Structure formats: structure tokens, C-alpha cells
Amino acid sequence: MRRFPIINVEPGTPYEMGFHYGRQATDQIRNGLADYRTIFAQTSTMAWEEIGTYALSYTPAVKAVDPDLIDEVRGIADGAGVSFADIMILNTRYEITKFPKPHECTSFALLPEATKDGVAYVGQNWDYRVGILDHIVIVHYAMPDGTRIVGAAEAGQVIRNGFNSHGIGLCANNLQSKGDNRGTALPVTFLRRKVLQSRSFEEAKKLLLETKRTVSNNFMLGSAEGRALDFETSPLGTDLIEPANGILTHANHFVVEPAKEALERSPRGDRLYELLAQRRGSIDVPWIIRCLSDHENYPKAICRHPADTSLPMPRRSSTVAGIVYNLSEGVAHICAGPSCENEFVAVPL
């Protein structure tokens, strides 16, 4: 059974923490860089060096928000024995691969009123290319201020999704609007990390509302205290979606303002809501996993498999991880690959 490796990052200076991350995840980081070199050679008009230059153009925007994150990225690069530009490519891959973009992910949040034991959850099926399965890791950060963060990432990224010891959980999925552009602002990966360093729901909400952006993304934010909001963000503005009956779901299209949409609509968000609502008031982890394993509307199902035979296997879209964050009890449940085929492993905070 495939399991994602766990990278434990102990407190230290930002550079030291990055170095220890990079040293532990060297193989996965190098696998990821080799994978993207191959993918970009097939799909991009830019050479690897040009892509690196583009990734580096985001450095001032990151440094302006939190210079510690740049020090951490330098540490990751040195720990893995690769260049700073290489790690910046991994941390700006959302922006680099934005045009064109396949659908990614179905996310959810559950308030205590909807669950069996009054537990709050955030989670998702992470859908992307099959080729990244060999370089996904689970990162466990012990921050110098005492905050603990657990989340999934492509190795070398400072986080993708996760939750923290203050009861804040964040998942995300792709959006593409008519306003997306090649400008530079804080990359999505770094924004996610900042949110997961938040000590309160309001602090996280403020970050998501006020951060300048040049590309669209959907953020599913939840808290152990029983609050949740979905943020449909784009350069055209941000719209909020509240839970209905304690349940909140989202896939990869704009719900509040469909006119912003640059991709076709997906049925996955509505389908996930329908399934979760069947057990409202008694939803637990086994039922969530069953919902994440659903194949209705295949091949556009919640649980995705590499069905597009026109592409080589590493480029086919599939569910690469099933993720359930129990915000109330501090436990993540994560499986490697499609949720219907693989065992969910408990990872404590």
C-alpha cells in the first residue's frame, strides 16, 4: 500500500527549518523537479531556465509579505542540494501551469451540527496529474511560536492544504476566471501557508480577503469552533459562500458569479453536498470517505481516475490524495491515490 512520507520539521530559524525539510525530502523533491522538467518540455514554450526566471519574479512579492518564507525556501533548496529557483518553481507551479488548466479538486467543510459527534471537518479530494504521486509528502511543522501544522504538499512546497493546532483548516481547489493574468502577486502556495499560521478564524479570513491576487483560486476555510466559509477569489474580486445546514462543498467553478467563469462547470460540488446531506447530523469519517469515493458522473466524478487515454499516464488527471482534517480532535486522515482504492492513514497533529 502506498503511503506518503511524513516530513517532520522542528522549530528553528526559517532557514534551518527549510534545510531540515529539504534534507528529509531530497528524493521526493528531485523526483518532482525531474517530473516537471519533463512536463514543461512537453507543454511549455519556455525553457527550464526561463521558467525559473519567471518563478523568481515572485520573490519580491513573497518577501514583502513574509521574508521568513524566502529564507525557508532557501533552506529547502540547500537541504535538497538544488537551486533556489528550482524550489521557487515548485512553490509557484499553480501560477506557472495556470494557462491552460485542468480541473482540480473537490473540497468540503462540515460544521459540528452536521456531524455524528459534534466534530468540525475540512477536507478534499486532491485531483491533479498521476505523475505527482511519487513526490507528495505530508509535512508536520512545529513552529517556533508553538503552532503545529500538518498538511499535504508536493515535496519542496511550503504547504498545499492542512490544519493547525489553533483549529484552523484550509483546503483549496482551482478556479479560472476571465480576469486571470500573468502579473505577480503573492503566489497561492505562500498564501495558503500564511493562512495555516493563523491563530484564529478572523485572522485567516482577513488574509484571504485582503491579499492581492493575479490568478483565481477557491479556499475552503473551517475552524474547530464551528465556523466555515468558502472564498471564491479572483483578480475580479472575492465572493463568500456560507454553509447550508452545516455543510459546504465546492468544485472548480464560480457559484456566486458564474459570469467570471473561464472553465466548464463541474457537477462534483453539488454531488458531494447531496451525498453528505444524506447523513446530516450523523456524518463521520467512514461516511466522508464513502462520499469521496463516489463515481457518479464518471469520468467527471468526485473520485477521479486517469481516464483520458489521449495523454501519457503521468499527465492524466486523477485523484492523487483523499484528505479529511478533523479540526476538533487534531487528526488528519489521508490516503495516497483515489479514495475508493486506498487506505486512509491517521496522522495526529
NUMILO-710663 format. One record per residue (C-alpha): residue in one letter; x, y, z. Coordinates in nm, 4 decimals. Each point is the difference from the previous one (the first is absolute). Example, Ala and Ser with C-alpha at 12.3 -4.5 7.8 and 13.67 -1.06 7.14 Angstrom:
% residues 2
node res A; c1 1.2300; c2 -0.4500; c3 0.7800 .
node res S; c1 0.1370; c2 0.3440; c3 -0.0660 .
END
This chain:
% residues 349
node res M; c1 0.0000; c2 0.0000; c3 0.0000 .
node res R; c1 0.1335; c2 0.3395; c3 -0.0971 .
node res R; c1 0.0421; c2 0.2497; c3 0.2839 .
node res F; c1 0.1271; c2 0.3538; c3 -0.0216 .
node res P; c1 0.3198; c2 0.0601; c3 0.1995 .
node res I; c1 -0.0294; c2 0.2271; c3 0.3041 .
node res I; c1 0.2491; c2 0.2867; c3 0.0230 .
node res N; c1 0.0474; c2 0.1225; c3 0.3576 .
node res V; c1 0.1234; c2 0.3590; c3 0.0191 .
node res E; c1 0.1162; c2 0.1033; c3 0.3474 .
node res P; c1 0.0202; c2 0.3591; c3 0.1317 .
node res G; c1 0.2974; c2 0.2080; c3 -0.1112 .
node res T; c1 0.0808; c2 0.2981; c3 -0.2147 .
node res P; c1 -0.1965; c2 0.0099; c3 -0.3265 .
node res Y; c1 0.3125; c2 -0.1059; c3 -0.1891 .
node res E; c1 0.0700; c2 -0.2869; c3 0.2423 .
node res M; c1 -0.3576; c2 -0.1244; c3 -0.0243 .
node res G; c1 0.0176; c2 0.0103; c3 -0.3778 .
node res F; c1 0.3351; c2 -0.1774; c3 -0.0024 .
node res H; c1 -0.1320; c2 -0.2867; c3 0.2141 .
node res Y; c1 -0.3071; c2 -0.0266; c3 -0.2247 .
node res G; c1 0.2148; c2 -0.0084; c3 -0.3131 .
node res R; c1 0.2426; c2 -0.2538; c3 0.1452 .
node res Q; c1 -0.2818; c2 -0.2393; c3 0.0978 .
node res A; c1 -0.1880; c2 0.0389; c3 -0.3297 .
node res T; c1 0.2978; c2 0.0052; c3 -0.2379 .
node res D; c1 -0.1103; c2 -0.3002; c3 -0.2051 .
node res Q; c1 -0.3580; c2 0.1217; c3 -0.0355 .
node res I; c1 0.1109; c2 0.3548; c3 -0.0889 .
node res R; c1 0.2361; c2 -0.1260; c3 -0.2685 .
node res N; c1 -0.2692; c2 -0.2336; c3 -0.1341 .
node res G; c1 -0.2357; c2 0.2965; c3 -0.0190 .
node res L; c1 0.2489; c2 0.2189; c3 -0.1826 .
node res A; c1 0.0733; c2 -0.2778; c3 -0.2513 .
node res D; c1 -0.3739; c2 -0.0476; c3 -0.0511 .
node res Y; c1 -0.0601; c2 0.3696; c3 -0.0664 .
node res R; c1 0.2986; c2 0.0250; c3 -0.2329 .
node res T; c1 -0.1608; c2 -0.2725; c3 -0.2101 .
node res I; c1 -0.3494; c2 0.1505; c3 0.0180 .
node res F; c1 0.1136; c2 0.3527; c3 -0.0837 .
node res A; c1 0.2095; c2 -0.1285; c3 -0.2900 .
node res Q; c1 -0.3210; c2 -0.1496; c3 -0.1413 .
node res T; c1 -0.2413; c2 0.2825; c3 0.0800 .
node res S; c1 0.1890; c2 0.3314; c3 0.0264 .
node res T; c1 0.1714; c2 0.2216; c3 -0.2555 .
node res M; c1 0.2459; c2 0.1128; c3 0.2696 .
node res A; c1 0.3261; c2 -0.1727; c3 0.0873 .
node res W; c1 0.0527; c2 -0.1123; c3 0.3612 .
node res E; c1 0.2317; c2 0.2958; c3 0.0636 .
node res E; c1 -0.2667; c2 0.2423; c3 -0.1240 .
node res I; c1 -0.2587; c2 -0.1646; c3 0.2250 .
node res G; c1 0.2419; c2 0.0442; c3 0.2904 .
node res T; c1 0.0388; c2 0.3685; c3 -0.0812 .
node res Y; c1 -0.3776; c2 0.0375; c3 -0.0035 .
node res A; c1 -0.0301; c2 -0.1784; c3 0.3374 .
node res L; c1 0.2672; c2 0.2278; c3 0.1471 .
node res S; c1 -0.1995; c2 0.3053; c3 -0.1070 .
node res Y; c1 -0.2385; c2 -0.0821; c3 0.2874 .
node res T; c1 0.2758; c2 0.0308; c3 0.2628 .
node res P; c1 -0.0568; c2 0.3710; c3 0.0776 .
node res A; c1 -0.3746; c2 -0.0570; c3 0.0488 .
node res V; c1 0.0661; c2 -0.2837; c3 0.2468 .
node res K; c1 0.2724; c2 0.1932; c3 0.1810 .
node res A; c1 -0.2293; c2 0.3010; c3 0.0390 .
node res V; c1 -0.2563; c2 -0.2143; c3 0.1830 .
node res D; c1 0.2313; c2 -0.2305; c3 0.1972 .
node res P; c1 0.3784; c2 -0.0075; c3 -0.0602 .
node res D; c1 0.0248; c2 -0.3071; c3 0.2256 .
node res L; c1 -0.1668; c2 -0.2055; c3 -0.2738 .
node res I; c1 0.2763; c2 0.0918; c3 -0.2445 .
node res D; c1 0.2606; c2 -0.1063; c3 0.2571 .
node res E; c1 -0.1859; c2 -0.3284; c3 0.0417 .
node res V; c1 -0.0034; c2 -0.0571; c3 -0.3762 .
node res R; c1 0.3771; c2 0.0632; c3 -0.0113 .
node res G; c1 0.0400; c2 -0.2565; c3 0.2762 .
node res I; c1 -0.2117; c2 -0.2571; c3 -0.1849 .
node res A; c1 0.2128; c2 0.0504; c3 -0.3112 .
node res D; c1 0.3288; c2 -0.0385; c3 0.1870 .
node res G; c1 -0.1266; c2 -0.2987; c3 0.1968 .
node res A; c1 -0.1001; c2 -0.1798; c3 -0.3195 .
node res G; c1 0.3090; c2 0.1128; c3 -0.1917 .
node res V; c1 -0.1955; c2 0.1820; c3 -0.2706 .
node res S; c1 -0.0271; c2 0.3648; c3 -0.1010 .
node res F; c1 -0.2133; c2 0.2691; c3 0.1603 .
node res A; c1 -0.1666; c2 0.0480; c3 -0.3399 .
node res D; c1 -0.0924; c2 -0.3703; c3 -0.0079 .
node res I; c1 -0.1861; c2 0.0248; c3 0.3316 .
node res M; c1 -0.1679; c2 0.3236; c3 -0.1072 .
node res I; c1 -0.1253; c2 -0.1848; c3 -0.3098 .
node res L; c1 -0.1614; c2 -0.2624; c3 0.2240 .
node res N; c1 -0.1578; c2 0.2707; c3 0.2163 .
node res T; c1 -0.1356; c2 0.1939; c3 -0.2978 .
node res R; c1 -0.1100; c2 -0.2991; c3 -0.2035 .
node res Y; c1 -0.3666; c2 0.1050; c3 0.0376 .
node res E; c1 0.0760; c2 0.3294; c3 -0.1723 .
node res I; c1 0.2386; c2 -0.1544; c3 -0.2561 .
node res T; c1 -0.2437; c2 -0.2711; c3 -0.1099 .
node res K; c1 -0.3059; c2 0.2246; c3 0.0141 .
node res F; c1 -0.0488; c2 0.0356; c3 -0.3759 .
node res P; c1 -0.1509; c2 -0.2381; c3 -0.1091 .
node res K; c1 -0.1236; c2 -0.1745; c3 0.3142 .
node res P; c1 -0.1843; c2 -0.3276; c3 0.0651 .
node res H; c1 -0.2528; c2 -0.0319; c3 0.2805 .
node res E; c1 0.1484; c2 -0.0576; c3 0.3426 .
node res C; c1 -0.1667; c2 -0.1196; c3 0.3184 .
node res T; c1 -0.3322; c2 -0.0192; c3 0.1803 .
node res S; c1 0.0065; c2 0.1556; c3 0.3478 .
node res F; c1 -0.2346; c2 0.0101; c3 0.2995 .
node res A; c1 -0.0515; c2 0.1335; c3 0.3510 .
node res L; c1 -0.2325; c2 -0.1466; c3 0.2629 .
node res L; c1 -0.1258; c2 0.1817; c3 0.3087 .
node res P; c1 -0.0599; c2 -0.1863; c3 0.3298 .
node res E; c1 -0.3788; c2 0.0129; c3 -0.0515 .
node res A; c1 0.0334; c2 -0.2274; c3 -0.3042 .
node res T; c1 0.2311; c2 -0.2640; c3 0.1469 .
node res K; c1 -0.0412; c2 -0.3026; c3 0.2225 .
node res D; c1 0.2020; c2 0.1141; c3 0.3002 .
node res G; c1 -0.0171; c2 0.3777; c3 -0.0411 .
node res V; c1 0.3329; c2 0.0025; c3 -0.1825 .
node res A; c1 0.1111; c2 0.2638; c3 -0.2535 .
node res Y; c1 0.1672; c2 -0.1192; c3 -0.3206 .
node res V; c1 0.1693; c2 0.1426; c3 -0.3077 .
node res G; c1 0.1206; c2 -0.2196; c3 -0.2845 .
node res Q; c1 0.0177; c2 -0.0783; c3 -0.3664 .
node res N; c1 0.0862; c2 -0.2325; c3 -0.2802 .
node res W; c1 0.3182; c2 0.1458; c3 -0.1459 .
node res D; c1 -0.0162; c2 -0.0528; c3 -0.3757 .
node res Y; c1 0.3005; c2 0.0603; c3 -0.2213 .
node res R; c1 0.2416; c2 -0.1908; c3 -0.2220 .
node res V; c1 0.0771; c2 -0.3651; c3 0.0789 .
node res G; c1 0.3686; c2 0.0876; c3 -0.0361 .
node res I; c1 0.0159; c2 0.1899; c3 0.3301 .
node res L; c1 -0.0824; c2 -0.3035; c3 0.2158 .
node res D; c1 0.3709; c2 -0.0733; c3 0.0428 .
node res H; c1 0.0755; c2 0.3422; c3 0.1428 .
node res I; c1 -0.2876; c2 0.0760; c3 0.2364 .
node res V; c1 0.0947; c2 0.0224; c3 0.3678 .
node res I; c1 -0.1763; c2 0.0715; c3 0.3285 .
node res V; c1 0.1745; c2 0.2866; c3 0.1787 .
node res H; c1 -0.0184; c2 0.0313; c3 0.3789 .
node res Y; c1 0.1215; c2 0.3431; c3 0.1096 .
node res A; c1 0.0790; c2 0.0854; c3 0.3616 .
node res M; c1 0.0266; c2 0.3788; c3 -0.0195 .
node res P; c1 0.2160; c2 0.2058; c3 0.2385 .
node res D; c1 -0.3120; c2 0.1694; c3 0.1447 .
node res G; c1 -0.1451; c2 -0.3389; c3 0.0986 .
node res T; c1 -0.2426; c2 -0.0312; c3 -0.2917 .
node res R; c1 -0.0105; c2 -0.3455; c3 -0.1583 .
node res I; c1 -0.1044; c2 -0.0498; c3 -0.3619 .
node res V; c1 -0.0686; c2 -0.3231; c3 -0.1882 .
node res G; c1 -0.0678; c2 0.0054; c3 -0.3713 .
node res A; c1 0.0588; c2 -0.1551; c3 -0.3386 .
node res A; c1 0.2326; c2 0.1494; c3 -0.2601 .
node res E; c1 0.1985; c2 -0.0757; c3 -0.3069 .
node res A; c1 0.3466; c2 -0.0465; c3 0.1492 .
node res G; c1 0.1782; c2 0.3340; c3 0.0214 .
node res Q; c1 -0.3195; c2 0.2015; c3 0.0322 .
node res V; c1 -0.0535; c2 0.1848; c3 0.3274 .
node res I; c1 -0.3517; c2 -0.1538; c3 0.0175 .
node res R; c1 -0.3017; c2 -0.0722; c3 -0.2182 .
node res N; c1 -0.2807; c2 -0.0708; c3 0.2453 .
node res G; c1 -0.0123; c2 -0.0794; c3 0.3684 .
node res F; c1 -0.1072; c2 0.0902; c3 0.3517 .
node res N; c1 0.1620; c2 0.1356; c3 0.3117 .
node res S; c1 -0.0026; c2 -0.0247; c3 0.3775 .
node res H; c1 -0.2236; c2 0.3089; c3 0.0245 .
node res G; c1 -0.2783; c2 -0.1950; c3 -0.1713 .
node res I; c1 0.0354; c2 0.1716; c3 -0.3390 .
node res G; c1 -0.0345; c2 -0.2192; c3 -0.3103 .
node res L; c1 0.0437; c2 0.0942; c3 -0.3644 .
node res C; c1 -0.0569; c2 -0.1851; c3 -0.3249 .
node res A; c1 0.0005; c2 0.1496; c3 -0.3481 .
node res N; c1 -0.0924; c2 -0.0705; c3 -0.3585 .
node res N; c1 0.0648; c2 0.1575; c3 -0.3356 .
node res L; c1 -0.2098; c2 0.2783; c3 -0.1459 .
node res Q; c1 0.0650; c2 0.1757; c3 -0.3264 .
node res S; c1 -0.1620; c2 0.3343; c3 -0.0757 .
node res K; c1 -0.0018; c2 0.2360; c3 -0.2931 .
node res G; c1 0.2120; c2 0.2355; c3 0.2105 .
node res D; c1 0.2953; c2 -0.2345; c3 0.0589 .
node res N; c1 0.3274; c2 0.1479; c3 -0.1229 .
node res R; c1 0.3781; c2 -0.0398; c3 -0.0004 .
node res G; c1 0.0658; c2 0.2737; c3 0.2537 .
node res T; c1 0.1860; c2 -0.0688; c3 0.3236 .
node res A; c1 -0.1568; c2 -0.0014; c3 0.3456 .
node res L; c1 0.0330; c2 -0.2323; c3 0.2993 .
node res P; c1 -0.0092; c2 -0.3535; c3 -0.1471 .
node res V; c1 -0.2859; c2 -0.2207; c3 0.1147 .
node res T; c1 0.2286; c2 -0.2527; c3 0.1733 .
node res F; c1 0.1522; c2 0.2666; c3 0.2239 .
node res L; c1 -0.3433; c2 0.1448; c3 0.0790 .
node res R; c1 -0.1188; c2 -0.3438; c3 0.1100 .
node res R; c1 0.2974; c2 -0.0275; c3 0.2347 .
node res K; c1 -0.0706; c2 0.3436; c3 0.1489 .
node res V; c1 -0.3619; c2 -0.1008; c3 0.0617 .
node res L; c1 0.1123; c2 -0.3189; c3 0.1741 .
node res Q; c1 0.2198; c2 0.2045; c3 0.2335 .
node res S; c1 -0.3097; c2 0.1927; c3 0.1132 .
node res R; c1 -0.1050; c2 -0.0234; c3 0.3630 .
node res S; c1 -0.3684; c2 0.0757; c3 -0.0619 .
node res F; c1 -0.2727; c2 -0.0281; c3 -0.2620 .
node res E; c1 -0.0192; c2 0.3798; c3 -0.0276 .
node res E; c1 0.3743; c2 0.0308; c3 -0.0633 .
node res A; c1 -0.0195; c2 -0.2622; c3 -0.2753 .
node res K; c1 -0.3092; c2 0.1633; c3 -0.1496 .
node res K; c1 0.1724; c2 0.3405; c3 -0.0086 .
node res L; c1 0.2960; c2 -0.1453; c3 -0.1904 .
node res L; c1 -0.2239; c2 -0.1626; c3 -0.2587 .
node res L; c1 -0.2052; c2 0.3146; c3 -0.0505 .
node res E; c1 0.2807; c2 0.2554; c3 -0.0132 .
node res T; c1 0.2819; c2 -0.1727; c3 -0.1895 .
node res K; c1 0.0550; c2 0.1337; c3 -0.3514 .
node res R; c1 -0.0253; c2 -0.2682; c3 -0.2706 .
node res T; c1 0.0565; c2 -0.0390; c3 -0.3727 .
node res V; c1 -0.1486; c2 -0.3495; c3 -0.0371 .
node res S; c1 -0.3167; c2 -0.1608; c3 0.1333 .
node res N; c1 -0.0223; c2 -0.2648; c3 0.2700 .
node res N; c1 -0.2678; c2 -0.1411; c3 0.2284 .
node res F; c1 0.0704; c2 -0.0254; c3 0.3725 .
node res M; c1 -0.2038; c2 -0.2151; c3 0.2393 .
node res L; c1 0.0615; c2 0.1289; c3 0.3534 .
node res G; c1 -0.1260; c2 -0.1657; c3 0.3170 .
node res S; c1 0.0635; c2 0.0139; c3 0.3736 .
node res A; c1 -0.0377; c2 -0.2276; c3 0.2995 .
node res E; c1 -0.2291; c2 0.2593; c3 0.1604 .
node res G; c1 -0.2620; c2 -0.0812; c3 -0.2646 .
node res R; c1 0.0477; c2 0.2659; c3 -0.2664 .
node res A; c1 0.0488; c2 -0.0478; c3 -0.3743 .
node res L; c1 0.0086; c2 0.2164; c3 -0.3112 .
node res D; c1 0.0826; c2 -0.0596; c3 -0.3630 .
node res F; c1 0.1948; c2 0.2735; c3 -0.1804 .
node res E; c1 -0.0338; c2 0.0210; c3 -0.3790 .
node res T; c1 0.2952; c2 0.2279; c3 -0.0718 .
node res S; c1 0.1144; c2 0.1564; c3 -0.3256 .
node res P; c1 0.1573; c2 0.3241; c3 -0.1254 .
node res L; c1 -0.3608; c2 0.1087; c3 -0.0581 .
node res G; c1 -0.0852; c2 -0.0230; c3 0.3709 .
node res T; c1 -0.0891; c2 -0.2461; c3 0.2760 .
node res D; c1 -0.3387; c2 -0.1575; c3 0.0697 .
node res L; c1 -0.0901; c2 -0.1920; c3 0.3154 .
node res I; c1 -0.2183; c2 -0.3092; c3 0.0327 .
node res E; c1 -0.1513; c2 -0.1004; c3 0.3352 .
node res P; c1 -0.0785; c2 -0.3579; c3 0.1055 .
node res A; c1 -0.3537; c2 -0.1279; c3 -0.0564 .
node res N; c1 -0.1258; c2 -0.2293; c3 0.2776 .
node res G; c1 0.3545; c2 -0.0224; c3 0.1333 .
node res I; c1 0.1418; c2 -0.1246; c3 -0.3325 .
node res L; c1 0.2153; c2 0.1876; c3 -0.2518 .
node res T; c1 0.1409; c2 -0.1453; c3 -0.3235 .
node res H; c1 0.1785; c2 0.1348; c3 -0.3058 .
node res A; c1 0.1578; c2 -0.1248; c3 -0.3216 .
node res N; c1 0.1570; c2 0.2045; c3 -0.2799 .
node res H; c1 -0.2460; c2 0.2602; c3 -0.1185 .
node res F; c1 -0.1283; c2 0.3341; c3 0.1249 .
node res V; c1 -0.3305; c2 -0.0408; c3 0.1827 .
node res V; c1 -0.0764; c2 0.3557; c3 0.1111 .
node res E; c1 0.0888; c2 0.1744; c3 -0.3275 .
node res P; c1 0.0018; c2 -0.2589; c3 -0.2820 .
node res A; c1 0.0767; c2 0.2744; c3 -0.2544 .
node res K; c1 0.3596; c2 0.0041; c3 0.1287 .
node res E; c1 0.0474; c2 -0.3619; c3 -0.1120 .
node res A; c1 0.2669; c2 -0.0962; c3 -0.2533 .
node res L; c1 -0.0454; c2 -0.3785; c3 0.0374 .
node res E; c1 -0.2960; c2 -0.2308; c3 -0.0523 .
node res R; c1 -0.2148; c2 -0.0705; c3 0.3023 .
node res S; c1 0.0551; c2 -0.3117; c3 0.2106 .
node res P; c1 -0.2725; c2 -0.2098; c3 0.1678 .
node res R; c1 0.2304; c2 -0.1158; c3 0.2811 .
node res G; c1 -0.0746; c2 0.2697; c3 0.2574 .
node res D; c1 -0.3769; c2 -0.0506; c3 -0.0171 .
node res R; c1 0.0402; c2 -0.3767; c3 0.0034 .
node res L; c1 0.2187; c2 0.0081; c3 0.3118 .
node res Y; c1 -0.2542; c2 0.2206; c3 0.1798 .
node res E; c1 -0.2798; c2 -0.2396; c3 -0.0953 .
node res L; c1 0.1908; c2 -0.2981; c3 0.1393 .
node res L; c1 0.1082; c2 0.1662; c3 0.3243 .
node res A; c1 -0.3523; c2 0.1309; c3 0.0619 .
node res Q; c1 -0.1344; c2 -0.3565; c3 0.0000 .
node res R; c1 0.1617; c2 -0.0492; c3 0.3426 .
node res R; c1 -0.0361; c2 0.3521; c3 0.1380 .
node res G; c1 0.0290; c2 -0.0171; c3 0.3784 .
node res S; c1 0.1835; c2 -0.3329; c3 -0.0088 .
node res I; c1 0.2863; c2 0.0626; c3 -0.2449 .
node res D; c1 0.3233; c2 -0.1701; c3 0.1051 .
node res V; c1 0.3343; c2 -0.0824; c3 -0.1618 .
node res P; c1 -0.1141; c2 -0.3296; c3 -0.1605 .
node res W; c1 -0.2929; c2 0.1809; c3 -0.1652 .
node res I; c1 0.2231; c2 0.2840; c3 -0.1190 .
node res I; c1 0.2368; c2 -0.2552; c3 -0.1542 .
node res R; c1 -0.2924; c2 -0.1720; c3 -0.1690 .
node res C; c1 -0.1102; c2 0.3347; c3 -0.1448 .
node res L; c1 0.3531; c2 0.0755; c3 -0.1231 .
node res S; c1 -0.0036; c2 -0.3419; c3 -0.1721 .
node res D; c1 -0.3114; c2 0.0765; c3 -0.2077 .
node res H; c1 0.0078; c2 -0.0673; c3 -0.3773 .
node res E; c1 -0.3276; c2 0.1619; c3 -0.1089 .
node res N; c1 0.0537; c2 0.2066; c3 -0.3198 .
node res Y; c1 0.3181; c2 -0.1943; c3 -0.0857 .
node res P; c1 0.2461; c2 0.1054; c3 -0.1417 .
node res K; c1 -0.0926; c2 0.3347; c3 0.1618 .
node res A; c1 -0.0641; c2 -0.1662; c3 0.3343 .
node res I; c1 0.1063; c2 0.1030; c3 0.3503 .
node res C; c1 0.2402; c2 -0.2962; c3 0.0022 .
node res R; c1 0.2038; c2 0.0430; c3 -0.3142 .
node res H; c1 0.2025; c2 -0.2556; c3 -0.1938 .
node res P; c1 0.2470; c2 0.0474; c3 -0.2885 .
node res A; c1 -0.2560; c2 -0.0488; c3 -0.2770 .
node res D; c1 0.1363; c2 0.2279; c3 -0.2755 .
node res T; c1 0.1815; c2 -0.2463; c3 -0.2267 .
node res S; c1 0.1052; c2 0.2824; c3 -0.2340 .
node res L; c1 0.2673; c2 0.0976; c3 0.2548 .
node res P; c1 0.3000; c2 -0.1946; c3 0.1337 .
node res M; c1 -0.0710; c2 -0.1403; c3 0.3469 .
node res P; c1 0.2059; c2 0.2580; c3 0.1982 .
node res R; c1 -0.2099; c2 0.2821; c3 -0.1507 .
node res R; c1 -0.3417; c2 -0.1586; c3 0.0581 .
node res S; c1 -0.2179; c2 0.1580; c3 0.2668 .
node res S; c1 -0.0901; c2 -0.2119; c3 0.3016 .
node res T; c1 -0.0712; c2 0.0286; c3 0.3694 .
node res V; c1 0.3513; c2 -0.0035; c3 0.1458 .
node res A; c1 -0.1052; c2 0.0273; c3 0.3663 .
node res G; c1 -0.3124; c2 -0.0238; c3 0.2127 .
node res I; c1 0.0192; c2 0.2333; c3 0.3001 .
node res V; c1 -0.2150; c2 0.0413; c3 0.3124 .
node res Y; c1 0.1122; c2 0.2417; c3 0.2733 .
node res N; c1 -0.1737; c2 -0.0474; c3 0.3363 .
node res L; c1 0.0399; c2 0.3504; c3 0.1404 .
node res S; c1 -0.1588; c2 -0.0790; c3 0.3352 .
node res E; c1 0.2170; c2 -0.2979; c3 0.0920 .
node res G; c1 0.3197; c2 0.0922; c3 -0.1854 .
node res V; c1 0.0256; c2 -0.2985; c3 -0.2337 .
node res A; c1 0.0486; c2 -0.0163; c3 -0.3763 .
node res H; c1 -0.1194; c2 -0.2981; c3 -0.2042 .
node res I; c1 0.1882; c2 -0.0207; c3 -0.3308 .
node res C; c1 0.0168; c2 -0.2577; c3 -0.2777 .
node res A; c1 0.2432; c2 -0.0141; c3 -0.2918 .
node res G; c1 -0.1834; c2 -0.0248; c3 -0.3317 .
node res P; c1 -0.3728; c2 -0.0343; c3 -0.0725 .
node res S; c1 -0.2133; c2 -0.0136; c3 0.3145 .
node res C; c1 -0.1848; c2 -0.3127; c3 -0.1175 .
node res E; c1 0.3151; c2 -0.2120; c3 -0.0296 .
node res N; c1 0.2265; c2 0.0960; c3 0.2872 .
node res E; c1 0.0096; c2 -0.0048; c3 0.3784 .
node res F; c1 -0.0332; c2 0.3256; c3 0.1929 .
node res V; c1 0.2832; c2 0.0346; c3 0.2520 .
node res A; c1 -0.0478; c2 0.1986; c3 0.3224 .
node res V; c1 0.2624; c2 0.2703; c3 0.0570 .
node res P; c1 -0.0238; c2 0.1787; c3 0.3383 .
node res L; c1 0.0742; c2 0.3685; c3 0.0349 .
END
